[in-house]
Amino acid sequence: MAERAIRLPDVGEGVAEAELVEWHVKIGDLIGEDDILAAVMTDKATVEIPSPIAGEIVWLAAEVGDVVAVGSDLVRMNVGGKDNNAIVEGAPAAKAKPPAAEVAASAPPANAPAGGPPEREPVTFPRAELTTDRPPLTDAFRHFAGGAPRPEGEKPLASPAVRRRAREAGVDLRQVPGTGPAGRITHEDLDGLFAQGPGMARAPGVQPRTAVADVKIVGLRRKIAERMAIANTRIPHITYVEEVDVTALEELRATLNKDKQRAPLRLTILPFLMRAMVKAIAEQPNLNALFDDEAGVLHQHAGVHIGIAAQTPAGLLVPVVRHAETLDLWGCGAELNRLAEAAKKGTATRDELSGSTITITSLGAMGGVVTTPIINHPEVAIIGVNKIMVRPVWDGSTFIPRKMMNLSSSFDHRVVDGFDAARFVQRIKTLLEAPALIFMEG
C-alpha cells in the first residue's frame, strides 16, 4: 500500500490561494477517481476539486474556513502500489459555481464497500451488584437542569401531598428524578431539589437558556464580511433619501405587463430605475466610476454596468447587467431576470458576478421606509430602493392617495459632493415621476 498526496490544483485566473469551504470526504473514506474531494472559494465563486486517483483518505490538510495555497497538499490517500509518499497533482478543478450552504456534513461515498465493518467479538460486562442504598440526594439531582430524567410522556409517580407541595413551589415533577420504589418522587426528593438553590425549583418553561453556539464565518459569508468592512472603513459615506411619487409609473408598468406578446416576462420597477440611471449618468459620468484611493485616480467608465444586489440561498450576490446603456426597458428586464435566476440556481459565472460600476440594492416588499446602503467598493454610488406604500399627499386643496417610494442612496463623499449626489437623485426622481421621459431620446 502506497501513500499519495493530492495537491490543490491551479483554480484559474492567477489565484495563489483559496479558502476551503466544504469537505466532501473524511478520513477513512474510500473514494473513486473523479469523486469530489472538497470545495474551495476564490473571490465569489466556489470550485469543486475532484480526485485524480482512487484510494482511502488518510489525512486532510485543513479545516473548513482555512486558506490553502495552490500547489500545497490537500489530502493524502492510501492507494495500491509500491511507491510510498508519491505526489499526485490535483485534477483540474470542476466548473466554478456560486457557493452552496456554508458547511455541509459529508455523506459516505457511493462506492464504499457493502456490508459495513467486520464483525467483532461480543463483549460481556460484569453483572451489577444490587443495592438498597440510596445515592446522595445531590447526585440524584445533578442532572436536573439538563433535561427530563424520564422518557417523554411518562407520568411521574408521587403522592397527592408531594404533588401539592411541588405545585405550590412551581416545580414540574416531570423534571424531578425519584429515588423511591419504581422511581416514586418523595418529600426527601423535593428537599434535595430545594437544597440545590432557588433556581432548581423553577418549572422548565422558565428555565434560563445558557447555551452558546459558535458559528464559524466561512465561504461567501466571510467574503461579504471582508468587503463590507473595507467599504465601511475606507469610504466616508453620505446617504441621501428622497421620496418619489411612482403612481404614474405603476400605472404604466401595469399596462405594459398586459402585453401578451411579452409574456412570460413581467416588468418590475427595477428596469425603469435602470433606464433612469443611464440617463442621469449621461449628465454626471463621475457617478459611474471606480475610485482607486491608493493611486488617487477616479476611473470613469463609459459603459454602464449595473450591479443588482440579490439575496440567494448562498448569501448576497451582485450579478451585473453589462452595458445597460445599450438595452431598452424590456432588454433590461430580460437580462435582469436571467441573471437573478442564474444567481439563485448557482449557475452564474464569475464574469456575471463582477465588473459593476454602480449598484442597485432592493429588498422588494421588505425594503422598509429608509435604508442606509453600503457602497460596493471601489464604486462611488449605490441606489437603494425602498418599498412602495400608499400615502396621503396634499395636492393644494385636499389629500389624495398616491403610491410613494423612497430612494435611499449612498455616495463616496471623497469624490462626490452632497450637491452632486442630490442632483443625481433628483434627476432620477424626475424621470420616475414622469416615466414618459425615460423613452425620450437624448
VENFENDA-V621793 format. One record per residue. PSI is psi in whole degrees, 0 to 359 (999 if undefined). Layout:
psi:PSI
psi:PSI
This chain:
psi:129
psi:148
psi:128
psi:146
psi:132
psi:122
psi:154
psi:120
psi:170
psi:118
psi:7
psi:161
psi:33
psi:20
psi:129
psi:340
psi:161
psi:152
psi:130
psi:118
psi:346
psi:131
psi:135
psi:356
psi:167
psi:165
psi:132
psi:347
psi:141
psi:122
psi:160
psi:171
psi:137
psi:1
psi:147
psi:127
psi:312
psi:170
psi:133
psi:155
psi:135
psi:125
psi:246
psi:25
psi:144
psi:135
psi:130
psi:137
psi:112
psi:160
psi:133
psi:350
psi:169
psi:152
psi:193
psi:130
psi:125
psi:350
psi:138
psi:139
psi:330
psi:173
psi:161
psi:131
psi:344
psi:155
psi:128
psi:134
psi:142
psi:133
psi:350
psi:162
psi:133
psi:310
psi:162
psi:143
psi:148
psi:126
psi:165
psi:143
psi:178
psi:343
psi:109
psi:151
psi:35
psi:156
psi:133
psi:121
psi:140
psi:149
psi:157
psi:141
psi:146
psi:169
psi:134
psi:147
psi:153
psi:147
psi:148
psi:200
psi:151
psi:302
psi:124
psi:144
psi:139
psi:135
psi:155
psi:143
psi:150
psi:332
psi:23
psi:147
psi:141
psi:162
psi:347
psi:190
psi:156
psi:152
psi:146
psi:154
psi:139
psi:148
psi:127
psi:126
psi:145
psi:144
psi:134
psi:141
psi:134
psi:144
psi:150
psi:0
psi:134
psi:144
psi:157
psi:144
psi:325
psi:324
psi:321
psi:330
psi:8
psi:328
psi:14
psi:311
psi:345
psi:351
psi:179
psi:138
psi:1
psi:160
psi:155
psi:132
psi:346
psi:127
psi:137
psi:146
psi:126
psi:153
psi:161
psi:324
psi:319
psi:319
psi:317
psi:318
psi:319
psi:320
psi:318
psi:332
psi:357
psi:28
psi:133
psi:111
psi:341
psi:339
psi:4
psi:122
psi:135
psi:140
psi:2
psi:181
psi:134
psi:26
psi:16
psi:138
psi:129
psi:174
psi:324
psi:325
psi:318
psi:321
psi:316
psi:324
psi:313
psi:334
psi:342
psi:348
psi:164
psi:330
psi:333
psi:343
psi:0
psi:146
psi:152
psi:336
psi:341
psi:17
psi:135
psi:145
psi:122
psi:2
psi:145
psi:123
psi:126
psi:114
psi:115
psi:130
psi:112
psi:172
psi:222
psi:323
psi:322
psi:322
psi:316
psi:316
psi:318
psi:315
psi:321
psi:322
psi:318
psi:312
psi:319
psi:332
psi:331
psi:339
psi:119
psi:107
psi:143
psi:125
psi:130
psi:127
psi:131
psi:141
psi:146
psi:133
psi:107
psi:22
psi:310
psi:321
psi:318
psi:325
psi:318
psi:318
psi:318
psi:321
psi:314
psi:326
psi:352
psi:351
psi:107
psi:338
psi:339
psi:353
psi:147
psi:8
psi:129
psi:131
psi:135
psi:187
psi:341
psi:317
psi:323
psi:316
psi:321
psi:316
psi:323
psi:321
psi:320
psi:316
psi:319
psi:324
psi:327
psi:331
psi:336
psi:75
psi:341
psi:348
psi:340
psi:74
psi:162
psi:131
psi:114
psi:93
psi:339
psi:320
psi:346
psi:37
psi:132
psi:115
psi:102
psi:125
psi:136
psi:320
psi:138
psi:107
psi:103
psi:118
psi:138
psi:104
psi:120
psi:134
psi:127
psi:169
psi:334
psi:348
psi:192
psi:123
psi:159
psi:80
psi:150
psi:124
psi:106
psi:145
psi:56
psi:339
psi:344
psi:356
psi:141
psi:187
psi:313
psi:326
psi:319
psi:317
psi:318
psi:315
psi:323
psi:314
psi:319
psi:314
psi:320
psi:320
psi:319
psi:320
psi:318
psi:324
psi:347
psi:22
psi:2
psi:139
psi:170
psi:318
psi:327
psi:348
psi:17
psi:166
psi:14
psi:152
psi:347
psi:151
psi:147
psi:135
psi:131
psi:136
psi:14
psi:227
psi:341
psi:19
psi:349
psi:182
psi:317
psi:141
psi:167
psi:78
psi:146
psi:133
psi:142
psi:93
psi:136
psi:26
psi:171
psi:359
psi:147
psi:135
psi:120
psi:131
psi:125
psi:170
psi:153
psi:131
psi:146
psi:122
psi:151
psi:129
psi:133
psi:124
psi:10
psi:338
psi:334
psi:169
psi:135
psi:149
psi:131
psi:150
psi:114
psi:147
psi:137
psi:142
psi:120
psi:109
psi:140
psi:148
psi:152
psi:108
psi:351
psi:328
psi:353
psi:117
psi:158
psi:322
psi:316
psi:322
psi:315
psi:319
psi:322
psi:312
psi:321
psi:325
psi:318
psi:319
psi:315
psi:317
psi:322
psi:328
psi:336
psi:74
psi:343
psi:332
psi:335
psi:329
psi:353
psi:138
psi:151
psi:999
